[in-house]
Amino acid sequence: MSDLQGVSPNTASLLYADECRLSRDAVALLLSTHLPDLRIESIAGIDDIAADGDAGLSRYQLVIFHTHAARVGDYKIAAQMARMSRCSPAVPLLLISDIEDPDVIVEAFRLGARGYITTAQSWAEAAEAIQFVASGGVAAPWKSLTALDRLAGSNPTRAADHQPAVRLTSRQLEVPKGLQQGKPNKVIAFELSMAESTVKVHIRQIMKKLHATNRTQVALIAREMLHA
């Protein structure tokens, strides 16, 4: 699983980076068992494949960083994320973290992450999110970014109230971008080449997923998560 040699160029690969050997081996084993369609390669850090050059990252379908208790703003984490964003922007990046702080999650997406999983989630939730991000979607604990869950984040007694991550397709993400920019449904529909009724359906689905009561709340979440 940690062998970086002899990889067929036609095999879809997932790169898992974790500087802690025990968790790296354990998670890599879980990934290889539950994601049989992907070849799992595990390393301590992005610098471990420096010999292949930055272009070597482009062969992966997904890159996962397990940051443990480190904040995404820490230099070591931020530097690796910046390198990924600069050299392989087309390859989605997903973080696994012990931290559920909404501000940290927002910062992760601003630095280029396309997925965020916390260690409080179940393996089933994590595996589903990984597959979703690898296929082009975005996954995060969206509910922790609402006002209610921001309050819950400051109250340790509610730590057990963790909710599964909410996932939006790449197509669905385009709609809140338009809302965030203040565009009416008709303009969004025109720009995305879809019927206005389809835009309304997407908005209703997104509101349900994000537990938003109106399109303004969707726009606010979009402004934070998409940083458009």
C-alpha positions as CSV (number, residue, x, y, z in Angstrom):
1,M,0.0,0.0,0.0
2,S,2.9,2.3,0.7
3,D,4.9,1.2,-2.4
4,L,5.1,4.0,-4.9
5,Q,6.8,1.9,-7.6
6,G,5.3,-0.3,-10.3
7,V,2.1,1.7,-10.6
8,S,0.3,1.2,-13.9
9,P,-0.4,4.5,-15.5
10,N,-3.9,3.2,-16.3
11,T,-4.8,2.5,-12.7
12,A,-6.7,5.1,-10.7
13,S,-4.7,5.9,-7.6
14,L,-5.4,7.6,-4.3
15,L,-2.5,9.2,-2.3
16,Y,-2.9,9.1,1.4
17,A,-0.4,11.3,3.4
18,D,0.0,10.8,7.2
19,E,3.2,11.4,9.1
20,C,2.0,9.0,11.9
21,R,3.0,5.5,10.8
22,L,0.5,3.5,12.8
23,S,-2.6,5.5,11.6
24,R,-1.1,5.6,8.1
25,D,-0.9,1.9,7.9
26,A,-4.3,1.4,9.5
27,V,-6.2,3.9,7.4
28,A,-4.4,2.7,4.2
29,L,-5.6,-0.8,5.0
30,L,-9.2,0.4,5.4
31,L,-9.0,2.3,2.2
32,S,-7.7,-0.6,0.2
33,T,-10.3,-2.9,1.6
34,H,-13.3,-0.7,1.1
35,L,-12.2,1.1,-2.1
36,P,-11.0,-1.8,-4.3
37,D,-11.3,0.2,-7.5
38,L,-8.5,2.5,-6.4
39,R,-4.9,1.7,-5.9
40,I,-3.9,3.2,-2.5
41,E,-0.5,4.7,-2.0
42,S,0.5,5.9,1.5
43,I,3.4,8.3,2.4
44,A,4.4,10.4,5.3
45,G,4.2,13.7,3.4
46,I,4.1,15.2,-0.1
47,D,7.8,15.8,0.0
48,D,8.3,12.0,-0.1
49,I,7.5,12.0,-3.8
50,A,9.8,14.9,-4.6
51,A,11.9,12.6,-6.7
52,D,9.0,12.3,-9.2
53,G,8.6,16.1,-9.4
54,D,5.4,18.0,-8.7
55,A,4.0,16.6,-12.0
56,G,3.9,13.2,-10.3
57,L,0.9,14.4,-8.2
58,S,-1.2,14.7,-11.3
59,R,-1.5,10.9,-11.7
60,Y,-3.7,10.7,-8.6
61,Q,-7.5,10.8,-8.6
62,L,-7.5,12.1,-5.0
63,V,-5.0,13.2,-2.4
64,I,-5.9,12.8,1.3
65,F,-4.0,14.6,4.1
66,H,-4.5,13.3,7.6
67,T,-3.6,16.3,9.7
68,H,-4.6,14.9,13.1
69,A,-4.8,17.8,15.7
70,A,-2.8,20.2,13.6
71,R,-4.7,23.3,12.3
72,V,-4.7,23.9,8.6
73,G,-3.1,27.3,9.2
74,D,0.0,25.6,10.6
75,Y,3.0,26.2,8.3
76,K,3.7,22.5,7.6
77,I,0.1,21.8,6.6
78,A,-0.5,25.0,4.7
79,A,2.8,24.6,2.8
80,Q,1.8,21.2,1.5
81,M,-1.8,22.4,0.6
82,A,-0.3,25.4,-1.2
83,R,2.0,23.1,-3.2
84,M,-0.9,20.9,-4.2
85,S,-3.0,23.9,-5.2
86,R,-0.2,25.4,-7.2
87,C,1.2,22.3,-9.0
88,S,-1.9,20.0,-9.3
89,P,-5.0,22.1,-9.1
90,A,-7.1,19.6,-10.9
91,V,-6.5,16.9,-8.3
92,P,-9.0,17.1,-5.4
93,L,-7.6,17.4,-1.9
94,L,-9.4,16.0,1.1
95,L,-8.4,16.5,4.8
96,I,-9.0,14.2,7.7
97,S,-8.8,16.1,11.0
98,D,-9.5,15.8,14.7
99,I,-10.7,19.4,14.6
100,E,-14.4,20.3,14.2
101,D,-14.0,24.1,14.6
102,P,-16.1,25.8,11.8
103,D,-13.4,28.4,11.3
104,V,-10.8,25.7,10.6
105,I,-13.1,24.0,8.2
106,V,-13.7,27.2,6.3
107,E,-10.0,27.9,6.2
108,A,-9.3,24.4,4.8
109,F,-11.7,25.1,1.8
110,R,-10.2,28.6,1.3
111,L,-6.7,26.9,1.0
112,G,-8.0,24.6,-1.7
113,A,-9.5,21.5,0.0
114,R,-12.5,19.9,-1.7
115,G,-13.3,17.6,1.2
116,Y,-13.1,17.7,5.0
117,I,-13.7,14.7,7.3
118,T,-13.4,14.7,11.1
119,T,-12.3,11.7,13.1
120,A,-15.6,11.9,15.0
121,Q,-17.4,10.5,11.9
122,S,-17.9,6.8,11.2
123,W,-15.9,4.9,8.7
124,A,-18.9,4.5,6.5
125,E,-19.4,8.2,6.4
126,A,-15.8,8.8,5.7
127,A,-15.6,6.2,2.9
128,E,-18.7,7.7,1.2
129,A,-17.2,11.2,1.4
130,I,-13.9,10.0,0.0
131,Q,-15.6,8.4,-3.0
132,F,-17.8,11.5,-3.5
133,V,-14.8,13.9,-3.6
134,A,-12.8,11.5,-5.8
135,S,-15.7,11.6,-8.3
136,G,-15.7,15.4,-8.4
137,G,-18.0,16.4,-5.6
138,V,-17.4,18.4,-2.4
139,A,-18.0,17.0,1.1
140,A,-17.8,18.7,4.5
141,P,-19.6,18.9,7.9
142,W,-21.7,21.7,6.4
143,K,-24.1,21.8,9.4
144,S,-21.2,22.8,11.7
145,L,-21.1,26.1,9.7
146,T,-24.6,27.2,10.6
147,A,-25.3,29.5,13.4
148,L,-26.8,26.8,15.6
149,D,-23.7,24.5,15.2
150,R,-21.4,27.4,15.8
151,L,-23.0,27.8,19.2
152,A,-22.8,24.0,19.7
153,G,-19.1,24.1,18.9
154,S,-18.5,26.3,21.9
155,N,-20.4,23.9,24.1
156,P,-18.5,20.7,24.8
157,T,-21.6,19.0,26.2
158,R,-23.0,18.9,22.6
159,A,-20.0,17.2,21.1
160,A,-22.0,14.0,20.8
161,D,-24.5,15.7,18.5
162,H,-22.3,15.1,15.5
163,Q,-24.2,14.9,12.2
164,P,-23.2,13.1,9.0
165,A,-21.5,15.3,6.3
166,V,-23.6,16.8,3.6
167,R,-22.4,16.4,0.0
168,L,-23.2,18.6,-3.0
169,T,-22.5,17.6,-6.6
170,S,-20.2,19.8,-8.8
171,R,-23.4,20.9,-10.7
172,Q,-25.2,21.8,-7.5
173,L,-22.2,23.9,-6.4
174,E,-22.7,26.3,-9.4
175,V,-26.1,27.3,-8.2
176,P,-25.1,28.7,-4.7
177,K,-22.3,30.5,-6.5
178,G,-24.9,32.4,-8.5
179,L,-27.0,33.1,-5.3
180,Q,-23.9,34.4,-3.5
181,Q,-23.4,36.9,-6.4
182,G,-27.0,38.0,-6.1
183,K,-28.2,36.7,-9.4
184,P,-31.9,35.8,-10.0
185,N,-32.9,32.3,-10.9
186,K,-33.4,33.3,-14.6
187,V,-29.8,34.5,-14.9
188,I,-28.4,31.5,-13.2
189,A,-30.4,29.2,-15.5
190,F,-29.2,31.1,-18.6
191,E,-25.5,30.9,-17.5
192,L,-25.7,27.2,-16.6
193,S,-27.7,26.3,-19.7
194,M,-30.6,24.8,-17.7
195,A,-34.3,25.5,-17.2
196,E,-35.3,27.9,-14.6
197,S,-37.4,25.2,-13.0
198,T,-34.3,23.1,-12.7
199,V,-32.5,25.8,-10.8
200,K,-35.5,26.0,-8.4
201,V,-35.3,22.3,-7.8
202,H,-31.5,22.5,-7.1
203,I,-32.1,25.4,-4.7
204,R,-34.8,23.4,-2.8
205,Q,-32.5,20.4,-2.6
206,I,-29.5,22.4,-1.4
207,M,-31.7,24.2,1.2
208,K,-32.8,20.8,2.5
209,K,-29.2,19.4,2.6
210,L,-27.8,22.5,4.3
211,H,-30.9,22.9,6.6
212,A,-31.3,26.4,5.3
213,T,-34.7,28.2,5.6
214,N,-34.2,30.5,2.6
215,R,-31.9,31.3,-0.3
216,T,-30.2,34.0,1.6
217,Q,-28.8,31.4,4.1
218,V,-27.6,29.3,1.2
219,A,-25.8,32.4,-0.2
220,L,-24.1,33.1,3.1
221,I,-22.9,29.5,3.4
222,A,-21.7,29.7,-0.2
223,R,-19.8,32.9,0.5
224,E,-17.9,31.1,3.3
225,M,-17.3,27.7,1.7
226,L,-16.7,28.7,-1.9
227,H,-15.0,32.0,-1.2
228,A,-16.3,33.2,-4.5
